[in-house]
């Protein structure tokens, strides 16, 4: 299966992932608030393969609390 393995038997297909460069939240010295030095990786919850329904519900609840 072509994608990112999250855990044994649980994976995400590559098209379900998006990435972007963002400013890192930590200390940065001269480059603080100027340079995007961190990578944010986002995944589509519905695209997770091999995840139990209970785990899917917990992830959705955690997402909705944000």
LINCOR-V376416 format. One record per pair of residues at least 24 apart in sequence whose C-alpha atoms are under 6 Angstrom apart, sorted by the first residue. I is the first residue (numbers start at 1). J is the second residue. D is the distance in Angstrom with one decimal. If there is no record, write none. Layout:
i: {I/I}
j: {J/J}
d: {D/D}
This chain:
i: {9/10/10/10/11/11/12/16/16/17/17/18}
j: {50/49/50/51/48/49/48/43/44/42/43/42}
d: {5.7/5.6/4.6/5.8/5.9/5.4/5.0/5.7/5.4/5.7/4.7/5.2}
